[in-house]
Amino acid sequence: MSTDFHLQQALLPDGWARDVRLNVGPDGTIMTLTIGEPAQPDDTRLGIALPGMANLHSHAFQRAMAGLSERRGPGTDSFWSWRDVMYRFLDRLNPDAVEAIAAMVQVEMLEAGFTAIGEFHYLHHTPDGTPHDDPGEMAARICAAAETTGIALTLLPVLYRWAGFNQAAATPGQRRFIAAPDLYATLVERARHHAGRLPHAVVGIAPHSLRAASMDDIHTILPLAEGGPVHIHIAEQTAEVDACINTTGSRPVRLFLDQQPVNDSWCLVHATHMDAGEIRDLAASGAVAGLCPLTEASLGDGLFPAMDYLAAGGRIGIGSDSHIRIDLAEELRLLEYGQRLTRRERNVLSAPGVSTGRHLFDAACQGGAQAIAQATGRIAVGQRADLVELDQRHPVLAGRSGDALIDSWLFAGDARQVRSVHVGGIARVKDGRSVCREAVSRRYEATLQTIMADWTS
């Protein structure tokens, strides 16, 4: 059975339009779109409608440890000291806990205006490193969370084999991640099995990083992608860049572009530290740079060279990664503000006369949808009816119209301006709250009480 929507104002691929009517098919796809047509009695009526956005990079379990690493250690803190806290925390997580945490993450994403998620999934095994009876048990729990919340899921099982560029043996803290290519193939197969019950699921692959998967490993697993998305962490920290140069003689992005068939199926997550040649060639490859400004700031990674990369025609999307906070507006705001601080200018990432918020929002919608192969990010015939309604009654948006709505939301607002969210035409957020928030929150709170019972910083 189809559903009809009436959008008072809508951001379409060609710009803003008024009185937009959509007919959405039973599979959630927009079948027809007309402009300038009055609402009909049975229409679902929305005020200010934007396309849904993909959150292209998530480690769901890390949401539950947000705030636990904010105590300075005896030396200089960095990503690597944060990682030690993460290893201690994940040993407390069983499949039930992972599902509860993932559902909470997805609820918060929906409430922030994200309609699809790319789950970079590497917590595979039991605490002692033994695979579960079903090697895809943890993937099944991510899928179960998506079934509860209704978010569109792209599941990216991760190949994590080594502890460094020299193919050193994995450390004890990494034992829950480790898989050789044969076991990894099983993990991907089981992920596809479990994702098969979801209406909008995609399964891709993800070599974790050049330090955790060798070039030979990556070449071996590429056929498992079956044309789907391929993601990898790269050049996130300067120490990683230095280690890559010391071991291989090349910078990580340069090494990767020279030895892998990088194209528009790829998402290079972070890519924070690139020289001019790497920026130029990554932009030309058609791949998406997956940016996670809040996590990159939290971990002290550095600032992505966004101005030069976008000027070269590069594609970007955003993710919330470690979920130190989940807020679409804040991710894009911080992306722009980081450039303002380093360049001591305003409105850095847009062209003259162009709305900065609109420019960034469009770029992240398009790049995010490409990166996780989801039919979101555009209100158009043939796309999924992923619709984010802003609350035109909210003081932040008072009196605004057109691009000023997006600028005001992204630079003066947060998730509180999101009134409703539909995924495939189904309401997943009403009046600012996920329709399943109450049950998901209760389960999450009970889970965290158990996990944190004897935690010491």
N, C-alpha and C positions, 0 to 999 in steps of 0.2 A: 504493500500500500504506500502511495506517495504522500508527501507532506508539502504544504505550501508555507512560505515565509514572506513577510513584508518587512523591508528594511527602510526605515525613514531616511537615513543617510548611510551610504556604504562606500567603502574604499574598494574600487574595482581596479583591474590591471591598468586601465586607461585613466584612472583618476576617480574623484568623488562623484557620486550620483545620488539623486533623491528618488524616493518611491520606487525601490527596486523589489520586484517580486521574483521569488525562486520557487521552482518545483523540484523537490528532492525525491529521488527514487528510493525503493526499498533497501538498496545497498548503501545508501548515504551519499550518493553522487548527485551533483546538481545537474538536472536534466534540461531545464529551460531557465532563462534569465531575461526579464524584461525591465525596461527603465521607464519611469513616468507613469506607472500604473497604480491606481488606488488600491488600498487594502481591501480584501474580501472578508466576510464575516468569520470564516474558519481559519484564516491565516494566523500563524504564530508571528506576533509583531515584535520587532526589535527596533530600538532607536538608532544609536550610532554603532554600526557594524564594521568590524575589521576582520581580515582573514586570520585564522589561527596560525600560530608559529610553532615550528619544531624546536625542541630543546635537544640539540644534537649530541650532547655528551653528559652522561650521568654515571656516577658510581653510587647507586642508591644507598648501600649500607653505610656510607660515610656521613649521611645526614644525621645519624644518631650520635655521632661523635663531635658534631659541630660545637665549638666552644671548649672542648677538653684539652686543646693543645696551646692554650693562651697563657702558659706559665713559662717564664724564661729559664732555660737550662744553664749549666755551668759555663758553657761557651757561647759561640754565636749560633743562634737558631736559624734554621733554613728548611727547605723542603725535606731534606734528609732527616733532620731531627723530628719533623712532623711525621714522616713516614714510620719512624719507630713507634710513635704513639698509635698510629693506625694499625700496625701489626699486632700490638698488644690488644687493641680493641676488638679486632675481627675474630680473635680466638674465642670470644664469648658468644659468637653468633651461630645459632642453629637454623635449619630451614624455616621453622615457624617465625623466628625473629626476622629473618631476611624478608619474608613475605610481608610481615607487619610494617617494617620500615619502608619497603618499596611502595606499599600502598599509601603511606603517609606522604612520601615524596611526590607521588603522582597526584594526590589530592592538592597539594600545595602548588604544583605546576599548573594544573587546570585552573585553579583560582587566580593564578598570576597571568593567565592568557596563553599558556602553552597548550597545544592540542595533541602533540605527538612527542615522543621521547626516544632518543637513541641511548639504549642501556649498554654501556661498555662493560661487559660482564665477565669478571675474572675470579670471583670467589666461588670456585667450583667444588671443592672437596670438604671432607670432614676435618676437624681440627688437627688430627695427626697426619693429614695429607693423603689419606686413603680415599679413593673415589666412593661415592655413595652407591648403594645397590643399583639405583638408576643413576648413571653418571651425570645425567641432566637434571637431577633433583633441584638444584638451586635455580636453574633456568626455568623449571616448571613453576617455582614460587614467584619469580618475576612475572611470568605469564598470568599466574593466578591473581596477582595484584592488579594487573592491567584489566583482567576480566571484571574485577570488583569496581575499579574506578572509571573504566570506559575510555581511558586515554589510548591513543593509537601507538602501538609499540613497534619499534625496530630493535630487535635483540641482536647484539654483537658479541658472540662468545669470543673470548680472548685467548690467544696463544701466548703463554708465558713460560719460557723454558730456561733462561739463563739469568745470572745475577749481574752480568756486566758485558761490555763490548768484547772482552777476551773469552767469552763463553765460560765464565767461572760457574761452578756448581751453585745452585740456588741456596739461599740462606734458610735457616729454620723458619723465619718469619714469612717466607714465600711459599711454604709447603702446600698451602691450600690453593695455590694458583697453578702449580706446575703441571704441564702436559707436554709430552713428546707429540710429534705430528700424528701418530696413529691414534692415540687417545683423544687428541684434539678433533680428529675427524668424527669420532664417536660423539663428542660433546656437541659438535655442530648438528649432527644427525638428530640427536635427542632434542636439541633446541628447536629444530624444525618440527619435530613431532609435537612438542608441547605448544608451540606457537600456532599450530594448525587449527586450534579451536577458537582462535580470536578472529574477529571480523576484519581487522585492518593490519594484521601483523606482517612484518618483513623480517627476514633473518639474513644478516650479512656475516662478515668475519672481521677479526681485529687482531693482527699481531700487536702485542702490547707496545713495543718500542724497539729501537735498534739495539738497546742494551739487553733486552729480554728475549729477542727473537733474531736469529742470524739471517743474513740475506738468503742463505740456502733454505732455512726454515720457511721464510716468507714465500719464496718461489714454489716450495712444495705444497703449501696450503692454498695458494691462490685459486686453483680450480674449484675449491670448496665454496667460493663465493657465488658461483653459478650466475654471474652477471649482476649480483647484488652489491651493496655498498661494502667498502673496505676502509677501515679506520686504523690509525696508528698515532700514538703519542710521539712527538718529535721536537727536539730543540727547546724543551721547556725551561731548563736551567743552564746557566753558564758552565757549571761543573759537568753537565752531560755533554755540552759542546766540546769542552777541553778533553774529556775522556775519549770522545770519538776521534778527535784529531790525533791524540797521542797513540791510539790503537790502529787507526786506519789511514791517517794522513789527510783525511778530508773532514769538512764540516758535515753535520748530520743531514741537513736538507740537501746539500750538494751530493753527498754520497747516495742518498735515497733516490733523487731524481736521475742520477746517472745509471743506477742499477735496477730500478723497478719501472714497470710500465704505468707510470702515474698518468691518470686521465680523470674524466669527470665522475668516475665511480668512487674516487678516493676522497677521504677527509683526513687532512693532516692536522691533528689536534695540537693546539698551542702554537707551534712554529714560531716561538717568541723571538728567537735569536737567529736572524738571517742577515747575510751581507747583501749588497746590491744585486749581485748576480743571482743569488738564491731567490730574492724577492721577485725579480723579473721572470725567472723561469718557472717558479711555482705559480705565479699569476697566469702565465701562458699555458700551463698544463691543463687548465679547466677544473682542477681539483678545488675543493673548498678548504679554507683555513678555518678550523673549529676553535673559536675564541671563547674563553671562560673568564671574563675580566674579574669577577669577584673572587674566584678561587686563585687566579694568578696573583691578585693583590694580596690575598690572605697568606699565600705561601712565599711571597717575596720573589716571584719568578722574574719579574721585569715587564716591560711594556712591548706589546706587539707593534711592529712598524706599520701601523694601519694606514697612515697618510700615503706613504710611498707605495704600499701594496695595492690600495684601492686606485691610486692614480695609474698603476700599471694594468688595471682591469681585473684585479684579483677578486675572487668570490669569497664571501665570509658567511658564517652562521654562528650562533651563540649556543652555549651550553652552561649548565650550572655545576657540573663537575662534582666537587666535594660537597656541594649544597651548604656552604657556610651560611648562605641565605638563598632563598628561591624567590626571585623577583625579576621578571622580564624587563621592566622599566629600568631597574637599577643596573642590570648588566649592560644595556646599551648606553645608559648615562655615563657609567664609569669608563666604557670604551672611549667615548668622546672626551670626557674630562681628563683622562690620562694624557691624551694628546695635547689638550689645552695647557696642562701643567708643564709639559716638557717644552712646548713651543711658545708658551706665553702669548697665545692667541685665542680667539673665540671662533666657534663654528668651523672647526678645522676639517671635519670629515665630509663636508658637503660642498657643492659647487656654488659659485656666486649666484645669489638670488634664489637658492633652493633651500627648502626647509631641512634642517639637519635631522630632526626627528624622523621625518618621512623618509629621507634618504637612507638612514640607517635601518629603519624598520623594513623598508622594501628589500634592502640588500640581505638582511638577516632572514626574512621570510623565504626569499628565493634560494639562498645558499643552504639554509637549514633543511628545506624540503628536498633539495638535490642530495644533500649529504646522507640523509637517512631514507631516501627513496619513498617518501610519503606524499600522497596527493593532497597536500595542504599548502598554505601560504598564498593562495589566490582565490578570490570569489569569482568563479568562472564556470561555464558549462564544461562538464567532464571532470571537474575537481570535486573532492569530497566537501561536503557542506560543513566545514569547520569554521565556526562563526564566533567571534568574540565581541560582546556588546559592552561598550563603555557606558558608565552611569552619567548621563547628561545632567543629572541633578546634583552631582558632586561639586563642591565649591571650586576644586581645581579646574574643572571643565566649564564653569559658568560662562555663558556668552560666547563660547568658542564654536567654530565650525571649520570644516576642511582640515588642512594640514595643521592648523593651530591646535586642534584636538590632540593630535599625536605629539606635537612639541610639548604641550602642557602636560600630557600624561607622562611622557618619558623624562622630562627635565624638572617637573614640579610635583610628580605623583608617584604612585606605587601600585601594588596589587589592589588597593582599596577602590580604585576607579573601575575595576572589572565587575560588571553587574551580572552577566550571564555568559556561559560558554556552551556551545553545541559542538559535538564531534560526530561527523556523519549524520547531522540533522537531529541527533538525540541530545537532550538537555543534560549536561553533566555538572553545570554550576548554575544555581539560581540565587538571585539576591546576594551575590558575592560569596556563596558557600557551596562547596561540592555537595551533591545530593547524598553522598555516602560519608560525609565528613564525620558525623557523630559516631558511627560504628567503627570507622577506621581509627579515629582518635582514641577511642576507648581501648582498642587492641594495642595500639602503639604505646600508649601510656603504661599499660600493664607490662608490656614487653620491656620497656626501658626501666621500670622499677626493678625487674629481675636482673637485667644486664648490669645496672649500675649499683647493685646492692653492696658490693665490696670493692668498688673501683677506687683506686688511689692515684692521684696525679703524679 
